[in-house]
Amino acid sequence: MRCEANVQLNLSHNQLTGPIPETFSKLNQIEILDISHNQLSDVIPWQLTQLQFLEVFSVAYNNLSGCTPDFKYQFATFNVSSYEGNMGLHGPPLEKSCTSDSSPTMPAKVEENQDDSSEDDAVYFAILAASFMAGFWG
């Protein structure tokens, strides 16, 4: 008998603030990402659409704005409840559609700030280590 563990990250109800780190897209095997009920702001990083194994995704009840990620691949399976409670969000599957003056989720040219990148990497590795320990010691 083979036992396979779900790779999940549940950071809901943690009073997190600031933008969603783009480095979450490096969690290649993640199946469940729940960062709902926090105070996250800004846009949902387009890089999250690269998470091919994502089955459950929730950013509900934050302060997010702009367009939802492209409604394709696994993101086409997430319904309104994944995004509800973010008054500034629009785009599928929400009722408000994205317009040309909406905040894009994928910039035409990305210029990275090295300080932000280092901070995002530190957050990524801390979460990765905590997830590994939680899964290893159960």
N, CA, C and O atoms as a DFTB+ gen file, in Angstrom:
552 C
 N C O
     1  1       0.850      -1.181       0.000
     2  2       0.000       0.000       0.000
     3  2       0.892       1.240       0.000
     4  3       1.829       1.342       0.792
     5  1       0.595       2.163      -0.881
     6  2       1.381       3.392      -1.016
     7  2       0.563       4.564      -0.485
     8  3      -0.583       4.768      -0.886
     9  1       1.154       5.315       0.405
    10  2       0.486       6.472       0.995
    11  2       1.101       7.739       0.416
    12  3       2.303       7.970       0.546
    13  1       0.278       8.552      -0.219
    14  2       0.754       9.805      -0.770
    15  2       0.184      10.957       0.052
    16  3      -1.017      11.002       0.320
    17  1       1.029      11.861       0.439
    18  2       0.608      13.008       1.247
    19  2       0.233      14.173       0.347
    20  3       0.845      14.394      -0.699
    21  1      -0.780      14.912       0.772
    22  2      -1.118      16.153       0.091
    23  2      -0.103      17.209       0.482
    24  3       0.299      17.295       1.642
    25  1       0.304      18.000      -0.474
    26  2       1.185      19.123      -0.188
    27  2       0.288      20.338      -0.078
    28  3      -0.321      20.776      -1.054
    29  1       0.218      20.877       1.133
    30  2      -0.700      21.975       1.357
    31  2      -0.083      23.040       2.248
    32  3       0.805      22.774       3.058
    33  1      -0.583      24.248       2.068
    34  2      -0.149      25.373       2.881
    35  2      -1.397      26.152       3.271
    36  3      -2.061      26.750       2.425
    37  1      -1.704      26.136       4.557
    38  2      -2.866      26.852       5.055
    39  2      -2.385      27.962       5.980
    40  3      -1.974      27.715       7.113
    41  1      -2.445      29.170       5.480
    42  2      -2.054      30.353       6.255
    43  2      -3.266      31.245       6.517
    44  3      -3.119      32.448       6.733
    45  1      -4.449      30.662       6.500
    46  2      -5.664      31.451       6.715
    47  2      -5.739      31.913       8.172
    48  3      -5.192      31.277       9.074
    49  1      -6.427      33.031       8.375
    50  2      -6.661      33.592       9.713
    51  2      -5.361      33.880      10.469
    52  3      -5.276      33.613      11.668
    53  1      -4.354      34.417       9.787
    54  2      -3.072      34.707      10.425
    55  2      -2.720      36.192      10.456
    56  3      -1.600      36.546      10.824
    57  1      -3.635      37.052      10.085
    58  2      -3.416      38.497      10.068
    59  2      -2.206      38.893       9.213
    60  3      -1.493      39.843       9.537
    61  1      -1.983      38.155       8.118
    62  2      -0.896      38.475       7.189
    63  2      -1.221      39.768       6.456
    64  3      -2.382      40.030       6.141
    65  1      -0.210      40.571       6.187
    66  2      -0.403      41.828       5.472
    67  2       0.565      41.906       4.301
    68  3       1.506      41.119       4.205
    69  1       0.324      42.863       3.415
    70  2       1.193      43.067       2.265
    71  2       0.761      42.230       1.079
    72  3      -0.287      41.586       1.110
    73  1       1.571      42.243       0.034
    74  2       1.213      41.491      -1.175
    75  2       1.475      39.993      -1.013
    76  3       2.238      39.572      -0.144
    77  1       0.837      39.209      -1.857
    78  2       1.100      37.773      -1.904
    79  2       2.474      37.589      -2.540
    80  3       2.707      38.097      -3.637
    81  1       3.392      36.878      -1.882
    82  2       4.732      36.709      -2.457
    83  2       4.695      35.935      -3.775
    84  3       4.079      34.874      -3.868
    85  1       5.362      36.480      -4.789
    86  2       5.461      35.789      -6.079
    87  2       6.168      34.449      -5.932
    88  3       5.958      33.539      -6.734
    89  1       7.001      34.328      -4.913
    90  2       7.764      33.092      -4.714
    91  2       6.893      31.904      -4.340
    92  3       7.372      30.770      -4.360
    93  1       5.634      32.128      -4.002
    94  2       4.726      30.988      -3.794
    95  2       4.663      30.137      -5.055
    96  3       4.363      28.945      -4.984
    97  1       4.942      30.737      -6.206
    98  2       4.908      29.989      -7.470
    99  2       6.019      28.951      -7.538
   100  3       5.995      28.089      -8.416
   101  1       6.981      29.011      -6.642
   102  2       8.061      28.020      -6.600
   103  2       7.654      26.760      -5.837
   104  3       8.404      25.784      -5.807
   105  1       6.486      26.773      -5.228
   106  2       5.982      25.602      -4.519
   107  2       5.357      24.656      -5.545
   108  3       4.142      24.458      -5.564
   109  1       6.201      24.078      -6.392
   110  2       5.768      23.335      -7.576
   111  2       4.776      22.214      -7.310
   112  3       3.895      21.972      -8.135
   113  1       4.893      21.530      -6.191
   114  2       4.064      20.355      -5.918
   115  2       2.833      20.669      -5.070
   116  3       2.074      19.764      -4.723
   117  1       2.631      21.932      -4.736
   118  2       1.537      22.280      -3.841
   119  2       0.180      21.973      -4.474
   120  3      -0.050      22.240      -5.654
   121  1      -0.707      21.408      -3.664
   122  2      -2.054      21.059      -4.122
   123  2      -3.115      21.944      -3.485
   124  3      -4.171      22.180      -4.072
   125  1      -2.831      22.433      -2.285
   126  2      -3.785      23.269      -1.559
   127  2      -3.068      24.516      -1.056
   128  3      -2.071      24.420      -0.341
   129  1      -3.578      25.686      -1.432
   130  2      -3.033      26.957      -0.963
   131  2      -4.189      27.804      -0.449
   132  3      -5.013      28.289      -1.223
   133  1      -4.237      27.972       0.863
   134  2      -5.304      28.753       1.493
   135  2      -4.680      29.906       2.261
   136  3      -4.071      29.712       3.313
   137  1      -4.839      31.095       1.728
   138  2      -4.341      32.303       2.398
   139  2      -5.508      33.270       2.617
   140  3      -5.347      34.489       2.551
   141  1      -6.674      32.702       2.877
   142  2      -7.893      33.484       3.075
   143  2      -7.931      34.108       4.470
   144  3      -7.171      33.733       5.363
   145  1      -8.828      35.059       4.626
   146  2      -9.092      35.706       5.917
   147  2      -7.833      36.316       6.537
   148  3      -7.523      36.083       7.706
   149  1      -7.126      37.089       5.742
   150  2      -5.972      37.849       6.205
   151  2      -6.183      39.299       5.795
   152  3      -7.319      39.713       5.565
   153  1      -5.128      40.064       5.702
   154  2      -5.213      41.447       5.251
   155  2      -4.244      41.662       4.099
   156  3      -3.592      42.702       4.007
   157  1      -4.158      40.667       3.220
   158  2      -3.274      40.750       2.061
   159  2      -3.806      41.793       1.087
   160  3      -5.017      41.977       0.966
   161  1      -2.904      42.472       0.399
   162  2      -3.308      43.545      -0.513
   163  2      -2.564      43.410      -1.836
   164  3      -1.728      42.524      -2.014
   165  1      -2.886      44.298      -2.744
   166  2      -2.276      44.340      -4.073
   167  2      -2.953      43.298      -4.977
   168  3      -4.082      42.887      -4.711
   169  1      -2.276      42.880      -6.025
   170  2      -2.842      41.948      -6.996
   171  2      -2.437      40.513      -6.675
   172  3      -1.514      40.276      -5.896
   173  1      -3.135      39.564      -7.280
   174  2      -2.748      38.161      -7.190
   175  2      -1.653      37.950      -8.231
   176  3      -1.888      38.186      -9.416
   177  1      -0.465      37.514      -7.822
   178  2       0.627      37.362      -8.788
   179  2       0.273      36.386      -9.909
   180  3      -0.221      35.289      -9.647
   181  1       0.524      36.781     -11.145
   182  2       0.217      35.926     -12.290
   183  2       1.051      34.655     -12.246
   184  3       0.663      33.649     -12.841
   185  1       2.188      34.675     -11.556
   186  2       3.062      33.505     -11.495
   187  2       2.384      32.301     -10.836
   188  3       2.792      31.162     -11.062
   189  1       1.352      32.545     -10.025
   190  2       0.651      31.433      -9.377
   191  2      -0.019      30.512     -10.390
   192  3      -0.302      29.356     -10.074
   193  1      -0.276      31.001     -11.596
   194  2      -0.890      30.142     -12.614
   195  2       0.055      29.030     -13.054
   196  3      -0.362      28.111     -13.759
   197  1       1.317      29.099     -12.649
   198  2       2.294      28.066     -12.978
   199  2       2.205      26.864     -12.035
   200  3       2.884      25.859     -12.250
   201  1       1.377      26.958     -10.996
   202  2       1.224      25.854     -10.044
   203  2       0.293      24.809     -10.657
   204  3      -0.928      24.908     -10.544
   205  1       0.877      23.822     -11.299
   206  2       0.120      22.853     -12.102
   207  2      -0.693      21.859     -11.290
   208  3      -1.656      21.293     -11.807
   209  1      -0.335      21.631     -10.036
   210  2      -1.028      20.620      -9.240
   211  2      -2.027      21.225      -8.262
   212  3      -2.606      20.508      -7.447
   213  1      -2.232      22.528      -8.335
   214  2      -3.110      23.222      -7.405
   215  2      -4.564      22.783      -7.604
   216  3      -5.130      22.954      -8.683
   217  1      -5.155      22.218      -6.556
   218  2      -6.546      21.753      -6.607
   219  2      -7.481      22.645      -5.799
   220  3      -8.658      22.786      -6.131
   221  1      -6.947      23.249      -4.731
   222  2      -7.738      24.135      -3.876
   223  2      -6.950      25.429      -3.721
   224  3      -5.764      25.417      -3.392
   225  1      -7.631      26.544      -3.963
   226  2      -6.995      27.857      -3.890
   227  2      -7.993      28.828      -3.282
   228  3      -9.118      28.958      -3.764
   229  1      -7.573      29.512      -2.216
   230  2      -8.464      30.509      -1.620
   231  2      -7.687      31.734      -1.165
   232  3      -6.744      31.645      -0.378
   233  1      -8.112      32.875      -1.682
   234  2      -7.613      34.175      -1.247
   235  2      -8.786      35.016      -0.736
   236  3      -8.703      36.243      -0.680
   237  1      -9.866      34.350      -0.368
   238  2     -11.089      35.024       0.052
   239  2     -10.859      35.892       1.288
   240  3     -10.041      35.572       2.150
   241  1     -11.594      36.985       1.352
   242  2     -11.609      37.888       2.496
   243  2     -10.238      38.458       2.835
   244  3      -9.727      38.292       3.942
   245  1      -9.666      39.127       1.857
   246  2      -8.455      39.914       2.010
   247  2      -8.755      41.301       1.457
   248  3      -9.920      41.690       1.377
   249  1      -7.748      42.037       1.082
   250  2      -7.918      43.366       0.477
   251  2      -7.279      43.396      -0.906
   252  3      -6.619      44.368      -1.274
   253  1      -7.479      42.330      -1.663
   254  2      -6.853      42.212      -2.974
   255  2      -7.598      43.037      -4.013
   256  3      -8.788      43.314      -3.867
   257  1      -6.880      43.427      -5.066
   258  2      -7.483      44.229      -6.128
   259  2      -6.899      43.801      -7.469
   260  3      -5.979      42.985      -7.532
   261  1      -7.447      44.362      -8.529
   262  2      -6.978      44.032      -9.867
   263  2      -7.720      42.840     -10.436
   264  3      -8.776      42.444      -9.942
   265  1      -7.146      42.283     -11.479
   266  2      -7.766      41.156     -12.175
   267  2      -7.383      39.830     -11.536
   268  3      -6.280      39.666     -11.016
   269  1      -8.314      38.892     -11.586
   270  2      -8.006      37.539     -11.150
   271  2      -7.042      36.916     -12.163
   272  3      -6.968      37.383     -13.299
   273  1      -6.304      35.873     -11.777
   274  2      -5.400      35.223     -12.737
   275  2      -6.168      34.689     -13.947
   276  3      -7.378      34.473     -13.882
   277  1      -5.454      34.482     -15.044
   278  2      -6.073      33.955     -16.262
   279  2      -6.960      32.768     -15.923
   280  3      -6.561      31.877     -15.172
   281  1      -8.159      32.761     -16.477
   282  2      -9.152      31.722     -16.199
   283  2      -8.895      30.536     -17.131
   284  3      -9.684      30.257     -18.033
   285  1      -7.774      29.844     -16.895
   286  2      -7.422      28.677     -17.693
   287  2      -6.653      27.698     -16.822
   288  3      -6.273      28.014     -15.694
   289  1      -6.432      26.522     -17.350
   290  2      -5.757      25.447     -16.623
   291  2      -6.465      25.219     -15.286
   292  3      -7.694      25.184     -15.233
   293  1      -5.705      25.066     -14.226
   294  2      -6.310      24.779     -12.933
   295  2      -7.092      25.972     -12.396
   296  3      -8.015      25.783     -11.604
   297  1      -6.754      27.192     -12.800
   298  2      -7.480      28.358     -12.302
   299  2      -8.898      28.442     -12.888
   300  3      -9.728      29.193     -12.375
   301  1      -9.180      27.698     -13.927
   302  2     -10.540      27.633     -14.467
   303  2     -11.446      26.782     -13.582
   304  3     -12.665      26.791     -13.755
   305  1     -10.864      26.052     -12.642
   306  2     -11.667      25.198     -11.762
   307  2     -12.056      25.889     -10.464
   308  3     -12.873      25.357      -9.713
   309  1     -11.497      27.057     -10.180
   310  2     -11.788      27.750      -8.922
   311  2     -13.002      28.647      -9.109
   312  3     -13.104      29.380     -10.092
   313  1     -13.920      28.577      -8.151
   314  2     -15.156      29.343      -8.285
   315  2     -15.101      30.643      -7.476
   316  3     -14.065      30.999      -6.915
   317  1     -16.214      31.326      -7.429
   318  2     -16.325      32.630      -6.773
   319  2     -15.863      32.570      -5.320
   320  3     -15.263      33.526      -4.828
   321  1     -16.131      31.470      -4.629
   322  2     -15.774      31.383      -3.209
   323  2     -14.271      31.483      -2.977
   324  3     -13.850      31.818      -1.870
   325  1     -13.459      31.206      -3.976
   326  2     -12.007      31.343      -3.841
   327  2     -11.573      32.797      -3.740
   328  3     -10.506      33.093      -3.202
   329  1     -12.406      33.715      -4.261
   330  2     -12.031      35.123      -4.362
   331  2     -12.947      36.064      -3.583
   332  3     -12.628      37.247      -3.462
   333  1     -14.064      35.590      -3.055
   334  2     -15.059      36.480      -2.448
   335  2     -14.474      37.276      -1.280
   336  3     -13.513      36.860      -0.634
   337  1     -15.088      38.432      -1.035
   338  2     -14.660      39.277       0.068
   339  2     -13.504      40.201      -0.269
   340  3     -12.939      40.826       0.629
   341  1     -13.142      40.305      -1.528
   342  2     -12.109      41.233      -2.000
   343  2     -12.790      42.223      -2.932
   344  3     -12.927      41.962      -4.127
   345  1     -13.212      43.343      -2.395
   346  2     -14.027      44.293      -3.155
   347  2     -13.330      44.823      -4.406
   348  3     -14.013      45.198      -5.359
   349  1     -12.007      44.867      -4.440
   350  2     -11.287      45.407      -5.587
   351  2     -10.941      44.389      -6.653
   352  3     -10.368      44.747      -7.682
   353  1     -11.278      43.121      -6.430
   354  2     -10.975      42.081      -7.428
   355  2     -12.058      42.027      -8.493
   356  3     -13.235      42.247      -8.209
   357  1     -11.649      41.730      -9.722
   358  2     -12.608      41.530     -10.804
   359  2     -12.010      40.591     -11.837
   360  3     -10.805      40.344     -11.855
   361  1     -12.867      40.082     -12.682
   362  2     -12.460      39.094     -13.676
   363  2     -13.052      37.735     -13.334
   364  3     -13.539      37.526     -12.223
   365  1     -13.011      36.808     -14.293
   366  2     -13.614      35.494     -14.066
   367  2     -13.022      34.802     -12.840
   368  3     -11.811      34.864     -12.628
   369  1     -13.827      34.165     -12.055
   370  2     -15.255      33.871     -12.192
   371  2     -16.165      34.908     -11.529
   372  3     -17.359      34.658     -11.370
   373  1     -15.626      36.062     -11.143
   374  2     -16.413      37.094     -10.481
   375  2     -17.313      37.816     -11.473
   376  3     -17.099      37.749     -12.683
   377  1     -18.320      38.504     -10.951
   378  2     -19.285      39.190     -11.817
   379  2     -18.668      40.381     -12.541
   380  3     -18.954      40.611     -13.716
   381  1     -17.815      41.143     -11.840
   382  2     -17.181      42.304     -12.473
   383  2     -16.081      41.819     -13.413
   384  3     -15.245      41.003     -13.025
   385  1     -16.081      42.321     -14.651
   386  2     -15.066      41.889     -15.611
   387  2     -13.882      42.843     -15.605
   388  3     -13.986      43.988     -15.166
   389  1     -12.759      42.347     -16.100
   390  2     -11.551      43.167     -16.217
   391  2     -11.667      44.067     -17.434
   392  3     -12.244      43.683     -18.451
   393  1     -11.114      45.268     -17.321
   394  2     -11.115      46.209     -18.432
   395  2      -9.679      46.558     -18.771
   396  3      -8.756      46.148     -18.067
   397  1      -9.488      47.294     -19.820
   398  2      -8.137      47.663     -20.234
   399  2      -7.444      48.545     -19.206
   400  3      -6.215      48.554     -19.133
   401  1      -8.232      49.309     -18.389
   402  2      -7.584      50.130     -17.369
   403  2      -7.483      49.421     -16.029
   404  3      -7.078      50.035     -15.042
   405  1      -7.843      48.138     -15.970
   406  2      -7.690      47.370     -14.737
   407  2      -6.226      47.083     -14.485
   408  3      -5.409      47.085     -15.406
   409  1      -5.906      46.838     -13.241
   410  2      -4.527      46.464     -12.918
   411  2      -4.228      45.114     -13.541
   412  3      -4.930      44.142     -13.260
   413  1      -3.217      45.027     -14.369
   414  2      -2.909      43.746     -14.995
   415  2      -2.303      42.787     -13.983
   416  3      -1.616      43.205     -13.051
   417  1      -2.566      41.490     -14.175
   418  2      -1.957      40.503     -13.305
   419  2      -0.631      40.048     -13.880
   420  3       0.172      39.446     -13.168
   421  1      -0.379      40.328     -15.177
   422  2       0.889      39.959     -15.788
   423  2       1.483      41.191     -16.458
   424  3       1.005      41.620     -17.508
   425  1       2.515      41.758     -15.860
   426  2       3.084      42.980     -16.430
   427  2       3.782      42.703     -17.755
   428  3       4.265      41.600     -18.009
   429  1       3.820      43.744     -18.597
   430  2       4.479      43.599     -19.892
   431  2       5.968      43.361     -19.715
   432  3       6.550      42.523     -20.403
   433  1       6.584      44.086     -18.806
   434  2       8.013      43.907     -18.534
   435  2       8.195      43.918     -17.029
   436  3       7.788      44.864     -16.355
   437  1       8.807      42.866     -16.501
   438  2       8.986      42.751     -15.059
   439  2      10.391      43.190     -14.698
   440  3      11.376      42.622     -15.171
   441  1      10.472      44.203     -13.860
   442  2      11.756      44.630     -13.329
   443  2      11.747      44.316     -11.848
   444  3      10.973      44.898     -11.087
   445  1      12.611      43.391     -11.437
   446  2      12.616      42.949     -10.055
   447  2      13.528      43.809      -9.206
   448  3      14.619      44.192      -9.628
   449  1      13.072      44.102      -8.024
   450  2      13.869      44.795      -7.035
   451  2      14.587      43.730      -6.227
   452  3      13.929      42.862      -5.653
   453  1      15.893      43.762      -6.160
   454  2      16.677      42.729      -5.491
   455  2      16.319      42.613      -4.019
   456  3      16.303      41.501      -3.491
   457  1      16.030      43.716      -3.333
   458  2      15.681      43.658      -1.917
   459  2      14.377      42.901      -1.720
   460  3      14.286      42.061      -0.825
   461  1      13.360      43.182      -2.540
   462  2      12.087      42.482      -2.450
   463  2      12.253      41.014      -2.772
   464  3      11.638      40.163      -2.130
   465  1      13.085      40.706      -3.767
   466  2      13.314      39.321      -4.157
   467  2      13.958      38.530      -3.027
   468  3      13.575      37.387      -2.777
   469  1      14.927      39.121      -2.343
   470  2      15.594      38.455      -1.223
   471  2      14.620      38.200      -0.083
   472  3      14.642      37.137       0.538
   473  1      13.762      39.183       0.189
   474  2      12.765      39.026       1.246
   475  2      11.759      37.943       0.868
   476  3      11.394      37.121       1.709
   477  1      11.307      37.930      -0.387
   478  2      10.384      36.896      -0.852
   479  2      11.017      35.518      -0.748
   480  3      10.356      34.559      -0.348
   481  1      12.297      35.411      -1.107
   482  2      12.988      34.123      -1.012
   483  2      13.069      33.649       0.430
   484  3      12.890      32.462       0.700
   485  1      13.335      34.552       1.354
   486  2      13.413      34.176       2.773
   487  2      12.061      33.660       3.259
   488  3      11.998      32.660       3.974
   489  1      10.977      34.342       2.872
   490  2       9.633      33.901       3.244
   491  2       9.346      32.532       2.631
   492  3       8.808      31.650       3.300
   493  1       9.701      32.358       1.376
   494  2       9.480      31.087       0.685
   495  2      10.181      29.937       1.399
   496  3       9.568      28.900       1.654
   497  1      11.459      30.111       1.722
   498  2      12.213      29.039       2.354
   499  2      11.741      28.768       3.779
   500  3      11.769      27.621       4.225
   501  1      11.312      29.793       4.495
   502  2      10.769      29.587       5.839
   503  2       9.485      28.775       5.778
   504  3       9.285      27.867       6.585
   505  1       8.612      29.095       4.824
   506  2       7.362      28.352       4.668
   507  2       7.643      26.936       4.206
   508  3       7.014      25.990       4.679
   509  1       8.576      26.784       3.292
   510  2       8.946      25.459       2.813
   511  2       9.467      24.593       3.956
   512  3       9.080      23.430       4.073
   513  1      10.334      25.139       4.794
   514  2      10.887      24.391       5.923
   515  2       9.797      24.023       6.921
   516  3       9.762      22.894       7.410
   517  1       8.908      24.963       7.226
   518  2       7.816      24.686       8.161
   519  2       6.876      23.617       7.611
   520  3       6.425      22.745       8.354
   521  1       6.576      23.680       6.310
   522  2       5.703      22.679       5.687
   523  2       6.344      21.303       5.720
   524  3       5.672      20.304       5.976
   525  1       7.641      21.252       5.461
   526  2       8.352      19.978       5.486
   527  2       8.333      19.376       6.885
   528  3       8.057      18.188       7.053
   529  1       8.627      20.203       7.893
   530  2       8.640      19.692       9.258
   531  2       7.260      19.220       9.691
   532  3       7.134      18.181      10.340
   533  1       6.222      19.978       9.335
   534  2       4.859      19.579       9.692
   535  2       4.489      18.261       9.013
   536  3       3.846      17.410       9.629
   537  1       4.877      18.085       7.777
   538  2       4.580      16.844       7.061
   539  2       5.416      15.685       7.558
   540  3       4.938      14.551       7.606
   541  1       6.651      15.952       7.925
   542  2       7.568      14.890       8.355
   543  2       7.193      14.381       9.743
   544  3       7.157      13.172       9.973
   545  1       6.913      15.301      10.672
   546  2       6.607      14.893      12.040
   547  2       5.107      14.766      12.277
   548  3       4.675      14.350      13.352
   549  1       4.314      15.128      11.265
   550  2       2.875      14.922      11.299
   551  2       2.176      15.654      12.330
   552  3       0.955      15.548      12.442
